[in-house]
């Protein structure tokens, strides 16, 4: 199968490049940045190489390792962000350290409509995330794109298009025709044949699960969300009755979640155990305010409960629905920064008493949803809004208490119920409320009130690695605000979070 290799220099959206390529049928594989030219040459199916973005500078002493012999290979190479800078530097161009970064949307002027920009318009909306810039291209190269801001070398290429680079990120949804740029590279420049499909992925993942666990037993943490549901369905196909699903009611779940889960999975032939652990979770979180500590306490407690249930089931494996964005943000991929420890990744205890298997570890959320549809899971699962593993605990700034959890639980239910009936619902990735441990003056029944504000957070996204706040009509926002302040007695003020990701994350903690 024709393959594009992606060398990972630590970019937050590195795996997203492979996701985009697989979307249009080209198999892509993400490998460490120091994957050698000799290793590439030993693989005749490889048709091209992409150098990913990353947080480092090409001049740093601890810059990611890289085999410069890669540039001598007779195959197309495409550099993105850090890769764009590395390619320019190694081939004789100049990279200038930036004092002021360039983050967010920009407008690209295409100077040459060929190669990666073939059949594209002169003006393109792109997304930047960098400090250093290329100020001089290597000999024999041409500048093919610039921005009106500060990047005069936003894109360049060799005359034969075998070497090209872009300072922006074509893989993120904020770049207007990023998919077309990647298609131009993979299909036209590399001449890769689009023979990959989600059916291949499903077959390969089931085989991997069967080969990994063999005849041993496993427990899976089932939350009812799409990630854990898909992981459960995949592993159940691989090892059947050897799998036991464990749902832990932490007291921090969505409105009606436990009832929903019993209905959704109780008659699906899956061995399901429901554990009421609210007392344990609220007790462990008492007095804790630091978000990283919250996540790690939750992760450890989840695992201890799974260990107990695994012992009862005589299981040796713990299955989790961890996806790639969880691992990226937890800083567990080579060269990546720790943004926040996801409870099922950075929150796992070191003395884990079970072998860990994560069948979705290299997939993004939208790819998991595609697998869910291939597996023919119910629409109420495949189309559910994303819900964080630590639950409502990370939507409460400060100490987690039962009272505060009930506030954000009610808020989430109100917000979702108001949005479901609108045409905007299908485009919303997440919608929820965030409790703030401060109070402000308000008016209730002609009397002074002194209550809490609630942050309304509604975002649109394709893959969770980047997101935009939802630009909803004021009438919808007003309806939500009115219901929140009328129906939740502790709330007298609603504010709308209009921050994109980045610089923010989806959740507040």
C-alpha positions in Angstrom: 0.0 0.0 0.0 1.4 3.4 -1.0 2.5 5.2 2.2 3.4 8.8 3.3 5.7 9.0 6.3 5.3 11.8 8.8 8.3 12.5 11.0 7.1 13.8 14.4 9.0 16.8 15.8 6.5 17.3 18.7 3.8 19.3 17.0 0.4 19.3 18.8 -1.3 18.4 15.5 1.3 16.0 14.1 -1.0 13.0 14.0 -3.7 15.2 12.5 -1.6 15.3 9.3 -1.9 11.5 9.0 -5.6 11.7 9.8 -6.2 14.1 6.9 -4.2 11.9 4.5 -6.2 8.8 5.5 -9.4 10.8 5.0 -8.8 10.8 1.3 -7.5 7.3 1.1 -3.7 7.6 1.4 -2.1 5.5 4.2 0.1 7.6 6.5 2.4 6.6 9.3 3.7 8.8 12.1 7.3 8.0 13.1 9.9 9.6 15.4 11.9 12.5 14.1 15.1 10.5 14.0 13.8 7.8 11.7 16.7 7.3 9.3 17.1 7.6 5.6 18.3 3.9 5.5 15.0 2.9 7.2 13.1 4.8 4.6 15.0 3.3 1.7 14.2 -0.2 3.0 10.5 0.5 2.4 9.6 0.7 -1.3 6.0 1.5 -0.5 7.0 5.0 0.8 6.1 7.7 -1.7 6.9 10.8 0.3 7.9 12.4 3.6 6.3 15.2 5.7 8.2 16.9 8.4 5.8 18.0 11.2 5.6 21.1 13.3 7.1 21.3 16.8 7.6 23.6 19.8 11.4 23.8 19.5 13.7 26.1 17.6 16.0 24.7 14.9 18.9 26.4 16.8 18.2 24.9 20.2 20.8 22.5 21.6 18.0 20.0 22.5 16.3 20.3 19.1 14.7 17.0 18.0 17.2 14.6 16.5 17.1 14.2 12.7 19.0 12.3 10.0 20.1 14.9 7.4 20.6 12.1 4.8 16.8 12.2 4.5 17.2 15.3 2.3 19.3 13.3 -0.2 16.4 10.8 -0.9 14.9 10.9 -4.3 11.3 11.4 -3.1 9.2 14.5 -2.3 9.6 16.1 1.1 7.1 18.6 2.6 7.9 20.7 5.7 5.2 22.1 7.9 6.0 24.9 10.5 9.1 23.5 12.3 9.6 21.2 9.3 9.5 24.2 7.0 12.2 25.9 9.0 14.4 22.8 9.3 14.2 22.1 5.6 15.2 25.7 4.8 18.1 25.7 7.2 19.5 22.3 6.2 19.4 23.2 2.5 21.2 26.5 2.9 18.4 29.0 3.7 18.2 31.3 6.7 15.9 30.9 9.7 15.6 34.0 11.9 14.7 33.6 15.6 11.4 35.4 16.3 11.0 37.8 19.2 7.2 38.1 18.7 5.2 35.0 17.8 2.5 34.8 15.1 -0.5 32.8 16.4 -4.0 32.3 14.9 -5.6 33.2 11.6 -3.8 35.0 8.8 -4.4 35.6 5.1 -2.0 34.0 2.7 -1.2 35.5 -0.7 -0.4 32.7 -3.1 2.4 33.9 -5.4 2.7 30.7 -7.5 -0.4 28.4 -8.1 1.5 25.2 -8.7 2.7 22.3 -6.6 1.0 22.3 -3.2 -1.0 25.4 -4.3 -2.2 23.9 -7.6 -5.8 25.0 -8.5 -6.1 27.2 -5.3 -7.1 30.8 -5.2 -4.7 33.8 -4.7 -6.0 34.5 -1.2 -6.2 31.7 1.4 -7.2 31.8 5.1 -4.5 30.0 7.0 -3.6 29.3 10.6 -0.2 30.2 12.1 1.5 29.0 15.3 5.2 30.0 15.4 8.0 32.3 16.5 11.0 31.7 14.2 10.6 32.5 10.5 12.4 31.7 7.3 13.9 34.9 6.0 15.9 33.5 3.1 15.1 30.4 1.0 17.8 28.0 -0.2 19.4 28.4 -3.6 17.2 27.2 -6.4 14.0 27.7 -4.3 11.2 30.1 -4.9 8.9 31.9 -2.4 5.4 30.8 -3.4 3.3 32.4 -0.5 3.5 35.3 1.9 1.3 36.9 4.5 0.5 40.6 5.1 1.6 40.3 8.7 5.3 39.4 9.2 5.9 36.2 7.2 7.3 37.1 3.8 8.3 33.5 3.3 5.1 31.7 4.3 5.7 29.0 1.6 8.5 28.0 -0.7 9.3 25.2 -3.2 12.0 23.9 -5.4 11.4 24.2 -9.2 10.4 20.6 -9.5 8.2 20.7 -6.3 10.2 17.8 -4.8 11.0 20.0 -1.8 8.5 22.5 -0.3 7.6 24.0 3.0 4.8 26.1 4.6 5.0 28.1 7.8 1.3 27.6 8.5 -0.6 24.4 9.4 -2.6 22.9 6.5 -3.7 20.0 8.7 -5.9 22.1 11.0 -9.5 23.0 10.2 -8.8 26.7 10.4 -6.7 26.6 7.2 -9.3 27.1 4.5 -8.1 24.6 1.8 -5.5 22.7 3.9 -6.9 19.4 2.7 -6.4 20.4 -0.9 -2.8 21.3 -0.2 -2.1 17.9 1.4 -3.9 16.2 -1.5 -1.7 18.1 -4.0 1.3 16.8 -2.1 0.2 13.2 -1.6 -1.7 12.5 -4.8 -0.1 14.8 -7.4 3.5 15.3 -6.3 4.1 12.0 -4.6 1.7 10.1 -6.9 0.4 8.0 -4.0 -2.6 5.7 -4.8 -5.6 6.2 -2.5 -6.3 2.7 -1.4 -6.8 3.1 2.3 -10.2 3.0 4.1 -11.7 2.9 7.6 -12.6 -0.8 6.9 -8.8 -1.5 6.8 -8.4 0.4 10.1 -11.2 -1.6 11.7 -9.8 -5.0 10.5 -6.3 -4.1 11.6 -7.3 -2.8 15.0 -9.4 -6.0 15.8 -6.5 -8.2 14.8 -4.1 -6.2 16.9 -6.4 -6.5 19.9 -6.7 -10.2 19.5 -2.9 -10.7 19.0 -2.2 -8.5 22.0 -4.4 -10.2 24.6 -4.7 -13.7 23.2 -6.7 -15.9 25.7 -6.3 -13.5 28.6 -9.2 -11.6 30.2 -9.7 -7.8 30.3 -11.8 -5.1 31.9 -12.6 -1.8 30.1 -13.6 1.5 31.6 -16.9 2.3 29.9 -18.2 5.8 30.3 -20.9 5.8 27.6 -18.9 8.3 25.5 -17.9 7.5 21.9 -14.3 6.7 22.7 -14.8 4.1 25.4 -17.9 2.7 23.5 -15.9 2.1 20.3 -13.0 0.6 22.3 -15.4 -1.8 24.0 -17.0 -2.8 20.7 -13.7 -3.4 19.0 -12.2 -5.4 21.9 -15.4 -7.4 22.3 -15.2 -8.4 18.6 -11.6 -9.5 19.3 -11.9 -11.4 22.5 -15.6 -11.8 23.1 -16.6 -13.1 26.6 -13.1 -12.4 27.9 -14.1 -8.8 28.2 -15.9 -7.2 31.2 -17.1 -3.5 30.9 -16.9 -1.5 34.1 -18.9 1.8 34.4 -17.9 3.9 37.4 -20.5 6.4 38.6 -18.3 9.1 40.1 -21.0 11.5 41.1 -19.5 13.8 38.5 -21.4 12.5 35.4 -23.9 14.1 33.1 -27.6 14.4 34.0 -29.1 10.9 33.8 -25.9 9.3 32.6 -26.1 6.1 34.6 -29.7 5.5 33.5 -28.7 6.2 29.9 -25.8 3.7 30.1 -27.9 0.9 31.5 -30.3 1.4 28.6 -27.6 1.7 25.9 -25.5 -1.3 26.9 -27.6 -3.4 29.3 -28.9 -5.7 26.5 -26.0 -5.6 24.1 -24.4 -8.9 25.2 -21.6 -7.1 26.9 -20.8 -8.1 30.5 -21.5 -4.8 32.3 -20.8 -3.9 35.9 -21.9 -0.5 37.4 -20.0 0.7 40.4 -21.4 3.5 42.6 -18.2 5.4 43.7 -19.5 8.9 44.3 -18.5 8.8 48.0 -15.0 7.7 47.1 -14.5 10.5 44.5 -15.9 13.4 46.6 -13.9 12.2 49.6 -10.6 12.0 47.6 -11.2 15.5 46.0 -12.1 17.3 49.3 -10.0 20.4 49.7 -8.2 19.9 46.3 -8.1 23.0 44.0 -5.1 22.4 41.7 -6.4 21.1 38.3 -3.4 18.8 37.7 -3.8 17.3 41.2 -7.6 16.8 40.5 -6.9 14.9 37.3 -4.3 12.7 38.9 -6.5 11.9 41.9 -9.3 10.9 39.6 -7.0 8.8 37.3 -5.6 6.9 40.3 -9.0 6.3 41.8 -10.4 5.0 38.5 -7.6 2.6 38.2 -7.9 1.3 41.8 -11.6 0.6 41.1 -10.7 -1.1 37.8 -8.1 -3.2 39.6 -10.6 -4.3 42.2 -13.1 -5.3 39.4 -10.3 -6.9 37.4 -9.4 -9.1 40.3 -13.1 -10.3 40.6 -13.1 -11.0 36.9 -9.7 -12.7 36.9 -8.5 -10.2 34.3 -5.0 -9.3 33.4 -5.6 -6.3 31.1 -7.1 -2.8 31.5 -8.5 -1.4 28.2 -9.0 2.3 27.9 -10.5 4.5 25.2 -7.5 6.9 25.1 -7.2 8.8 21.9 -4.3 10.6 20.4 -5.2 14.1 21.5 -5.3 12.8 25.1 -1.7 11.6 24.7 -0.5 14.8 23.0 -1.9 17.2 25.6 -0.5 15.0 28.4 3.0 15.4 27.0 3.5 11.6 26.4 4.6 11.7 22.8 8.2 12.4 22.0 9.1 16.2 22.0 5.5 17.2 22.9 4.7 19.6 25.7 2.5 18.8 28.7 -0.6 20.9 28.3 -2.7 19.0 30.9 -2.6 15.5 32.3 -5.6 13.5 31.1 -6.9 11.3 33.9 -6.5 8.2 31.8 -2.9 9.1 30.6 -0.9 11.4 32.8 -3.1 10.6 35.7 -2.3 6.8 35.8 -0.4 5.6 38.8 3.1 4.2 38.3 2.2 1.0 40.2 -0.6 0.0 37.8 -1.4 -3.6 38.6 -2.7 -4.4 35.1 -1.3 -4.5 31.6 -2.6 -1.5 29.7 -4.0 -1.7 26.1 -5.4 1.4 24.2 -6.7 0.4 20.8 -7.6 4.0 19.8 -4.3 5.5 21.0 -3.3 6.8 17.5 -6.7 8.1 16.4 -8.5 11.5 16.6 -12.1 12.0 17.7 -13.5 12.3 14.2 -11.8 9.1 13.2 -13.2 7.3 16.2 -16.7 8.5 15.2 -16.1 7.1 11.7 -15.2 3.8 13.3 -18.3 3.9 15.4 -20.4 4.2 12.3 -18.5 1.4 10.7 -19.2 -0.7 13.8 -22.9 0.3 13.4 -23.1 1.6 17.0 -26.4 3.4 17.9 -26.6 7.0 16.7 -27.2 8.2 20.3 -23.6 7.1 20.9 -21.9 8.1 17.7 -23.4 11.6 17.7 -23.1 12.4 21.5 -21.3 15.5 22.5 -17.8 15.0 23.9 -17.6 14.7 27.7 -14.4 14.7 29.7 -13.2 11.6 31.4 -12.7 13.4 34.8 -16.3 14.5 34.4 -17.7 17.7 36.0 -14.7 18.0 38.3 -12.8 20.0 35.7 -15.8 22.3 35.1 -15.6 23.4 38.7 -12.8 25.9 39.4 -11.6 25.4 42.9 -12.8 22.6 45.3 -15.1 20.0 44.0 -18.2 19.5 46.1 -21.5 17.8 45.6 -23.3 21.1 45.6 -21.0 22.6 42.9 -21.2 19.4 40.8 -25.0 19.6 40.9 -24.8 23.2 39.6 -22.7 22.4 36.6 -24.7 19.2 36.0 -28.0 21.2 35.8 -26.3 23.8 33.7 -25.0 21.3 31.2 -28.5 19.8 30.9 -30.1 23.2 30.3 -27.5 24.3 27.8 -27.7 21.1 25.7 -31.5 21.0 25.8 -31.7 24.6 24.5 -29.2 23.9 21.7 -30.6 20.6 20.5 -33.7 22.2 18.9 -31.6 24.6 16.8 -30.0 24.2 13.5 -26.6 24.9 15.1 -26.6 21.7 17.2 -25.0 19.5 14.5 -22.0 21.9 14.3 -21.4 22.0 18.1 -18.5 19.9 19.5 -19.1 20.7 23.2 -21.4 22.9 25.2 -21.3 23.3 29.0 -21.1 25.5 32.0 -18.1 26.3 34.2 -18.5 27.1 37.9 -16.4 30.0 39.2 -15.7 30.2 43.0 -16.4 34.0 43.1 -19.6 36.0 43.7 -21.1 39.1 42.2 -24.0 41.4 43.0 -27.2 41.0 41.2 -31.0 41.6 41.5 -33.6 39.0 42.2 -37.2 39.8 42.9 -36.3 43.5 43.4 -33.8 42.5 46.1 -30.0 42.4 46.2 -28.5 39.0 45.4 -24.9 37.9 45.9 -24.4 34.7 43.8 -22.0 32.9 41.5 -21.3 33.6 37.8 -21.4 30.7 35.4 -19.2 30.6 32.3 -21.0 29.4 29.1 -18.6 27.5 26.8 -19.8 26.4 23.4 -17.2 25.4 20.8 -17.0 24.0 17.3 -14.3 21.6 16.2 -13.4 18.9 13.8 -10.7 17.0 15.7 -10.3 18.6 19.2 -6.8 19.8 18.4 -8.2 23.2 17.5 -11.6 24.8 18.0 -13.6 28.0 17.5 -16.1 29.4 19.9 -19.6 29.1 18.4 -20.9 32.3 17.0 -24.5 31.8 18.0 -27.4 34.3 17.6 -28.0 36.5 20.6 -31.5 35.2 21.0 -30.2 31.6 21.7 -27.6 32.9 24.1 -30.3 35.0 25.9 -32.6 32.0 26.2 -29.8 29.9 27.7 -28.8 32.7 30.1 -32.4 33.3 31.2 -33.0 29.6 32.0 -29.7 29.3 33.8 -30.4 32.2 36.1 -34.0 31.3 36.6 -33.6 27.5 37.3 -30.3 27.4 39.2 -30.7 29.4 42.4 -27.0 29.8 43.0 -26.4 31.6 39.7 -27.1 35.3 39.0 -24.8 36.0 36.1 -23.8 34.3 32.8 -20.7 35.1 30.8 -19.8 33.7 27.3 -16.3 32.4 26.7 -15.3 33.7 23.2 -11.8 32.2 23.2 -10.6 29.8 20.5 -8.3 26.8 21.0 -5.5 27.8 21.0 -4.7 29.9 23.0 -7.3 28.3 25.3 -8.2 24.6 25.7 -11.7 23.1 25.4 -12.1 22.8 29.1 -11.1 25.3 31.7 -9.0 22.8 33.7 
